[in-house]
Amino acid sequence: MLRQADYNDIDSIVDIHLATLSDGLLAKLGKPFLKKVFYPFCFQSSDVLLMVYELQNKITSFVIYTNNSTLFTHRLLQKKVAIGIAVLKNILFNPSLLVDILVVLKGFRVQLHHGYEDILKNNQAELYLIGTEPAFQGQGIGSILVSQGLKEFSKKLNVSTCLVKTSSFKANQFYLANQFTAIGTEYRGKQCFQILCKQTETIE
Ligand SMILES: CC(C)(COP(=O)(O)OP(=O)(O)OC[C@H]1O[C@@H](n2cnc3c(N)ncnc32)[C@H](O)[C@@H]1OP(=O)(O)O)[C@@H](O)C(=O)NCCC(=O)NCCS
């Protein structure tokens, strides 16, 4: 069953986040940061929709959609004290954290395929994060989060196009299998993120 998440789901969501997105900056900032800062911040943001998929009372997947990913990230980065503490606590175990932070602060370079040049100017709605617990992957749950979930998101927040960015080959295959179209590349330091998009008005 797909449903909107609430505060009581944070522990389960954080566990799935750490199990599936451990290479990401948010995970590197540590479990306390995710539990006490990032996810409460998602629930406090009116432009964010967080959904979970439940199977026999167990949360197996989560997805975060945001109406304006640039603004959302910008507001998150304003939590300088909480981020600073998380960096200090985790930098010794994970020196790459500093590089990741510098890359975010430096900004990104985007190259869009021909014909898609205007898309980012007019659309900032984004599938921000998605994860299915490893034991439940490949059972079609992720696809429900990007079909039914995206439908709910587009209705709730009046969105017509949804972007997604990923550096993972597997995730890229997953989005293509779910009718997203590759529209370009975002360069973050040495990392390359594929940018894909899906028109939500075409969802039936
Ligand atoms: C991406 C992810 C959310 C997909 O969730 P899922 O519940 O396994 O997705 P589904 O079972 O609905 O997969 C649907 C289709 O996507 C593709 N796909 C899914 N996982 C794949 C994989 N590991 N490799 C290649 N293709 C994959 C397949 O085409 C699959 O269709 P099929 O089962 O008919 O072959 C999950 O693999 C995951 O949590 N990955 C780690 C986190 C991540 O990379 N998130 C995205 C970046 S934010």
The ligand as a Tripos MOL2 file, in Angstrom:
@<TRIPOS>MOLECULE
LIG
   48    50     1     0     0
SMALL
NO_CHARGES

@<TRIPOS>ATOM
      1 C1         16.0600    2.2770   -8.0100 C.3       1 LIG1
      2 C2         15.1840    1.5050   -7.0100 C.3       1 LIG1
      3 C3         14.4490    2.5040   -6.1320 C.3       1 LIG1
      4 C4         14.1790    0.6590   -7.7930 C.3       1 LIG1
      5 O1         13.2810    0.0810   -6.8560 O.3       1 LIG1
      6 P1         12.6030   -1.3510   -7.1150 P.3       1 LIG1
      7 O2         11.5360   -1.4880   -6.0860 O.co2     1 LIG1
      8 O3         13.6480   -2.3960   -7.1760 O.co2     1 LIG1
      9 O4         12.0170   -1.1090   -8.5770 O.3       1 LIG1
     10 P2         11.1430   -2.0760   -9.4840 P.3       1 LIG1
     11 O5         11.1260   -3.4480   -8.9060 O.co2     1 LIG1
     12 O6          9.8580   -1.4050   -9.6860 O.co2     1 LIG1
     13 O7         11.9570   -2.0780  -10.8500 O.3       1 LIG1
     14 C5         11.3240   -1.7160  -12.0340 C.3       1 LIG1
     15 C6         12.2580   -1.7970  -13.2120 C.3       1 LIG1
     16 O8         13.4070   -0.9730  -13.0440 O.3       1 LIG1
     17 C7         14.5490   -1.6370  -13.5880 C.3       1 LIG1
     18 N1         15.4450   -1.9620  -12.5000 N.ar      1 LIG1
     19 C8         15.1650   -1.9620  -11.1790 C.ar      1 LIG1
     20 N2         16.2310   -2.2980  -10.4680 N.ar      1 LIG1
     21 C9         17.2120   -2.5190  -11.3750 C.ar      1 LIG1
     22 C10        18.5580   -2.9330  -11.2850 C.ar      1 LIG1
     23 N3         19.0990   -3.1880  -10.0890 N.pl3     1 LIG1
     24 N4         19.2850   -3.0340  -12.4180 N.ar      1 LIG1
     25 C11        18.7330   -2.7890  -13.6270 C.ar      1 LIG1
     26 N5         17.4440   -2.4150  -13.7730 N.ar      1 LIG1
     27 C12        16.7180   -2.2860  -12.6730 C.ar      1 LIG1
     28 C13        14.0620   -2.8860  -14.2410 C.3       1 LIG1
     29 O9         13.7530   -2.5600  -15.5740 O.3       1 LIG1
     30 C14        12.7970   -3.1850  -13.4730 C.3       1 LIG1
     31 O10        11.8720   -3.8750  -14.2620 O.3       1 LIG1
     32 P3         11.8420   -5.4900  -14.2220 P.3       1 LIG1
     33 O11        11.6960   -5.8870  -12.7890 O.co2     1 LIG1
     34 O12        10.6530   -5.8000  -15.0580 O.co2     1 LIG1
     35 O13        13.1470   -5.9290  -14.8080 O.co2     1 LIG1
     36 C15        16.0490    0.5260   -6.1480 C.3       1 LIG1
     37 O14        16.8390   -0.2760   -7.0100 O.3       1 LIG1
     38 C16        16.9530    1.2180   -5.1530 C.2       1 LIG1
     39 O15        16.5430    1.4740   -4.0010 O.2       1 LIG1
     40 N6         18.1950    1.5100   -5.5370 N.am      1 LIG1
     41 C17        19.1650    2.1350   -4.6460 C.3       1 LIG1
     42 C18        18.8360    3.5790   -4.4120 C.3       1 LIG1
     43 C19        18.8880    4.4020   -5.6730 C.2       1 LIG1
     44 O16        19.7450    4.2210   -6.5410 O.2       1 LIG1
     45 N7         17.9430    5.3570   -5.7900 N.am      1 LIG1
     46 C20        17.8470    6.2040   -6.9440 C.3       1 LIG1
     47 C21        18.6710    7.4200   -6.8170 C.3       1 LIG1
     48 S1         17.8200    8.6550   -5.8510 S.3       1 LIG1
@<TRIPOS>BOND
     1     1     2 1
     2     2     3 1
     3     2     4 1
     4     2    36 1
     5     4     5 1
     6     5     6 1
     7     6     7 2
     8     6     8 1
     9     6     9 1
    10     9    10 1
    11    10    11 2
    12    10    12 1
    13    10    13 1
    14    13    14 1
    15    14    15 1
    16    15    16 1
    17    15    30 1
    18    16    17 1
    19    17    18 1
    20    17    28 1
    21    18    19 ar
    22    18    27 ar
    23    19    20 ar
    24    20    21 ar
    25    21    22 ar
    26    21    27 ar
    27    22    23 1
    28    22    24 ar
    29    24    25 ar
    30    25    26 ar
    31    26    27 ar
    32    28    29 1
    33    28    30 1
    34    30    31 1
    35    31    32 1
    36    32    33 2
    37    32    34 1
    38    32    35 1
    39    36    37 1
    40    36    38 1
    41    38    39 2
    42    38    40 1
    43    40    41 1
    44    41    42 1
    45    42    43 1
    46    43    44 2
    47    43    45 1
    48    45    46 1
    49    46    47 1
    50    47    48 1
@<TRIPOS>SUBSTRUCTURE
     1 LIG1         1 GROUP 0 **** ****
